[in-house]
Amino acid sequence: MSKAWTAVSFRTNTTDLVKITQPGQPSSGIRHLQGVVAVGGGIKIEAGGSIIAGIGVSGAPGGDADDVCASAGIKAIADSLEF
C-alpha cells in the first residue's frame, strides 16, 4: 500500500524517486516522511490523461523486478482503464 500511495502522492513512479532522493540530493528529505517508500515497485495508474490509482508490488528480488510485476498487473487490466 505504501508504494502505491507514494507513487500517486508524488505523481511519479517510485523507481524515479530512488534516484532523486539519494543522500546529498535536494529531495533526500522525502525519504524521511511517514509512509513514503522510495524503492521500486510503486507505479501510478493513468487513464483518460489523469492518475486514477497506484499499484504497489513487493516481494520480488529487487525493485526493478517489482516494477515488472506491477507493470504486468496494469497491462492485464488496461482495457478496463480507458474511458
Contacts in CASP RR format, 6 or more apart in sequence:
PFRMAT RR
TARGET T0000
AUTHOR 0000-0000-0000
METHOD contacts of the structure
MODEL  1
MSKAWTAVSFRTNTTDLVKITQPGQPSSGIRHLQGVVAVGGGIKIEAGGS
IIAGIGVSGAPGGDADDVCASAGIKAIADSLEF
1 56 0 8 1.000
2 35 0 8 1.000
2 36 0 8 1.000
2 37 0 8 1.000
3 14 0 8 1.000
3 37 0 8 1.000
3 39 0 8 1.000
3 40 0 8 1.000
3 41 0 8 1.000
3 42 0 8 1.000
3 56 0 8 1.000
3 57 0 8 1.000
3 58 0 8 1.000
3 66 0 8 1.000
4 42 0 8 1.000
4 53 0 8 1.000
4 54 0 8 1.000
4 55 0 8 1.000
4 56 0 8 1.000
5 35 0 8 1.000
5 54 0 8 1.000
6 14 0 8 1.000
6 17 0 8 1.000
6 35 0 8 1.000
6 36 0 8 1.000
6 37 0 8 1.000
6 38 0 8 1.000
6 42 0 8 1.000
7 13 0 8 1.000
7 14 0 8 1.000
7 42 0 8 1.000
7 43 0 8 1.000
7 44 0 8 1.000
7 54 0 8 1.000
7 55 0 8 1.000
7 56 0 8 1.000
8 44 0 8 1.000
8 51 0 8 1.000
8 53 0 8 1.000
8 54 0 8 1.000
9 36 0 8 1.000
10 17 0 8 1.000
10 30 0 8 1.000
10 36 0 8 1.000
11 44 0 8 1.000
11 51 0 8 1.000
12 44 0 8 1.000
13 40 0 8 1.000
13 41 0 8 1.000
13 42 0 8 1.000
13 43 0 8 1.000
13 44 0 8 1.000
13 67 0 8 1.000
14 37 0 8 1.000
14 38 0 8 1.000
14 39 0 8 1.000
14 40 0 8 1.000
14 41 0 8 1.000
14 42 0 8 1.000
14 43 0 8 1.000
15 40 0 8 1.000
15 41 0 8 1.000
15 42 0 8 1.000
15 63 0 8 1.000
15 64 0 8 1.000
15 67 0 8 1.000
17 27 0 8 1.000
17 30 0 8 1.000
17 36 0 8 1.000
17 38 0 8 1.000
18 38 0 8 1.000
18 39 0 8 1.000
18 40 0 8 1.000
19 25 0 8 1.000
20 26 0 8 1.000
20 27 0 8 1.000
20 30 0 8 1.000
21 27 0 8 1.000
21 28 0 8 1.000
21 29 0 8 1.000
21 30 0 8 1.000
21 31 0 8 1.000
21 38 0 8 1.000
22 28 0 8 1.000
30 36 0 8 1.000
30 38 0 8 1.000
31 38 0 8 1.000
39 62 0 8 1.000
39 63 0 8 1.000
39 66 0 8 1.000
40 62 0 8 1.000
40 63 0 8 1.000
40 64 0 8 1.000
40 66 0 8 1.000
40 67 0 8 1.000
41 56 0 8 1.000
41 57 0 8 1.000
41 58 0 8 1.000
41 63 0 8 1.000
41 66 0 8 1.000
41 67 0 8 1.000
41 69 0 8 1.000
41 70 0 8 1.000
42 54 0 8 1.000
42 55 0 8 1.000
42 56 0 8 1.000
42 57 0 8 1.000
42 66 0 8 1.000
42 67 0 8 1.000
42 70 0 8 1.000
43 54 0 8 1.000
43 55 0 8 1.000
43 56 0 8 1.000
43 67 0 8 1.000
43 70 0 8 1.000
43 71 0 8 1.000
43 74 0 8 1.000
44 51 0 8 1.000
44 53 0 8 1.000
44 54 0 8 1.000
45 51 0 8 1.000
45 52 0 8 1.000
45 53 0 8 1.000
45 54 0 8 1.000
45 55 0 8 1.000
45 74 0 8 1.000
45 81 0 8 1.000
46 52 0 8 1.000
46 81 0 8 1.000
47 81 0 8 1.000
47 82 0 8 1.000
47 83 0 8 1.000
48 82 0 8 1.000
48 83 0 8 1.000
52 81 0 8 1.000
55 70 0 8 1.000
55 73 0 8 1.000
55 74 0 8 1.000
56 66 0 8 1.000
56 70 0 8 1.000
57 66 0 8 1.000
57 67 0 8 1.000
57 69 0 8 1.000
57 70 0 8 1.000
58 66 0 8 1.000
59 66 0 8 1.000
60 66 0 8 1.000
60 68 0 8 1.000
60 69 0 8 1.000
74 81 0 8 1.000
END
